[in-house]
């Protein structure tokens, strides 16, 4: 019984240390971008509007963004968490935009077209963490 408790405690501490280490190793980045909004509708995306360019599924209520392809080179890659000034919670990069766009994000707003139109187009500041490259992938 005592061994089980120690194993659970060790596992929890290991996970905590792993998460802490990742946060300490990241390089914070801030960018000013144009932010628009999009919906899961075929006329705004393609014939399969509930699947992102990365292959993730979209459902109303998710805090996802699409990024312009130039931002992928800036470290805003798939599953990166970003803070958009003006919002209380983090968003996750789950989609990428057409190559014609530059320095732009598209905030996912489910099927709520009125909400997306109300958002319109704004200049916003975003913050994210640039993770160091894995030494094994060099």
C-alpha positions as CSV (number, residue, x, y, z in Angstrom):
1,X,0.0,0.0,0.0
2,X,2.8,2.4,0.9
3,X,4.6,1.6,-2.3
4,X,1.5,2.5,-4.3
5,X,1.3,5.9,-2.6
6,X,4.9,6.6,-3.4
7,X,4.5,5.6,-7.0
8,X,1.5,8.0,-7.4
9,X,3.4,10.8,-5.6
10,X,6.5,10.2,-7.8
11,X,4.3,10.2,-11.0
12,X,2.6,13.5,-10.0
13,X,5.9,15.2,-9.2
14,X,7.5,13.9,-12.4
15,X,4.7,15.4,-14.5
16,X,4.8,18.7,-12.6
17,X,8.6,19.0,-13.1
18,X,8.2,18.2,-16.8
19,X,5.6,20.9,-17.3
20,X,7.7,23.4,-15.3
21,X,10.8,22.7,-17.3
22,X,9.0,23.3,-20.6
23,X,7.7,26.7,-19.4
24,X,11.2,27.7,-18.2
25,X,12.9,26.6,-21.5
26,X,10.5,28.6,-23.8
27,X,11.3,31.9,-25.4
28,X,8.4,34.3,-25.1
29,X,7.3,36.0,-28.4
30,X,4.9,38.9,-29.0
31,X,3.5,39.8,-32.4
32,X,1.0,42.3,-33.8
33,X,-1.2,40.7,-36.4
34,X,-4.5,41.2,-38.1
35,X,-7.2,39.0,-36.6
36,X,-10.4,38.0,-38.5
37,X,-12.9,35.3,-37.7
38,X,-14.1,32.2,-39.5
39,X,-16.9,29.5,-39.2
40,X,-17.3,25.9,-40.0
41,X,-19.1,26.6,-43.2
42,X,-18.2,25.2,-46.7
43,X,-18.5,28.6,-48.4
44,X,-15.8,30.0,-45.9
45,X,-13.5,27.0,-46.0
46,X,-13.9,24.0,-48.3
47,X,-16.2,21.1,-48.9
48,X,-15.2,19.6,-45.5
49,X,-15.5,22.6,-43.2
50,X,-15.2,20.6,-39.9
51,X,-11.6,19.4,-40.7
52,X,-8.7,21.8,-40.4
53,X,-5.7,21.9,-42.8
54,X,-3.8,20.0,-40.1
55,X,-6.5,17.3,-39.9
56,X,-8.1,18.3,-36.6
57,X,-11.8,18.2,-36.1
58,X,-13.7,21.5,-35.5
59,X,-16.7,21.8,-33.1
60,X,-18.5,24.8,-31.8
61,X,-17.0,26.2,-28.6
62,X,-13.3,25.3,-29.3
63,X,-10.7,28.0,-28.8
64,X,-8.8,27.4,-32.1
65,X,-7.1,29.7,-34.5
66,X,-5.8,29.4,-38.0
67,X,-2.6,31.2,-38.8
68,X,-1.1,32.6,-42.0
69,X,1.7,30.4,-43.4
70,X,4.4,33.0,-42.7
71,X,3.6,32.7,-39.0
72,X,4.3,29.0,-39.1
73,X,7.9,30.0,-39.8
74,X,7.7,32.3,-36.7
75,X,7.1,29.4,-34.4
76,X,3.3,29.4,-34.5
77,X,3.1,25.8,-35.5
78,X,0.4,23.2,-34.9
79,X,-0.8,23.0,-31.3
80,X,1.0,26.1,-30.2
81,X,-0.9,27.9,-27.4
82,X,-1.4,31.6,-27.9
83,X,-2.8,34.5,-25.9
84,X,-4.8,37.0,-27.9
85,X,-5.1,40.3,-26.0
86,X,-8.7,41.0,-25.3
87,X,-9.5,37.4,-24.5
88,X,-9.3,35.7,-21.1
89,X,-8.3,32.2,-22.3
90,X,-5.6,30.7,-24.5
91,X,-6.2,29.6,-28.1
92,X,-4.6,26.7,-29.9
93,X,-3.2,26.8,-33.4
94,X,-5.2,24.1,-35.2
95,X,-5.5,25.4,-38.8
96,X,-3.5,27.3,-41.4
97,X,-4.7,29.9,-43.8
98,X,-4.3,30.3,-47.6
99,X,-0.8,31.3,-48.6
100,X,-2.0,34.7,-49.8
101,X,-2.4,36.0,-46.2
102,X,0.5,37.5,-44.2
103,X,0.8,38.3,-40.5
104,X,-2.8,37.2,-39.9
105,X,-4.8,34.9,-37.6
106,X,-8.3,33.7,-38.1
107,X,-10.2,33.0,-34.9
108,X,-12.6,30.0,-35.0
109,X,-16.2,30.9,-34.0
110,X,-18.0,27.7,-34.7
111,X,-21.2,28.2,-36.7
112,X,-22.0,31.7,-35.3
113,X,-21.7,33.8,-38.4
114,X,-23.2,36.9,-36.6
115,X,-20.4,36.7,-34.0
116,X,-17.7,36.4,-36.6
117,X,-19.1,39.4,-38.6
118,X,-19.3,41.4,-35.4
119,X,-15.7,40.6,-34.7
120,X,-14.7,41.8,-38.2
121,X,-11.1,42.6,-38.7
122,X,-8.9,44.0,-35.9
123,X,-5.2,44.6,-35.2
124,X,-4.3,42.6,-32.1
125,X,-1.3,41.7,-30.1
126,X,-0.6,38.0,-29.5
127,X,1.8,36.2,-27.2
128,X,3.2,32.7,-27.5
129,X,6.1,30.6,-26.4
130,X,8.7,29.5,-28.8
131,X,9.9,26.1,-27.8
132,X,13.6,25.3,-28.3
133,X,14.3,22.9,-31.1
134,X,14.6,19.3,-29.9
135,X,18.3,18.3,-30.1
136,X,17.3,15.0,-31.6
137,X,15.6,16.7,-34.6
138,X,18.7,18.6,-35.7
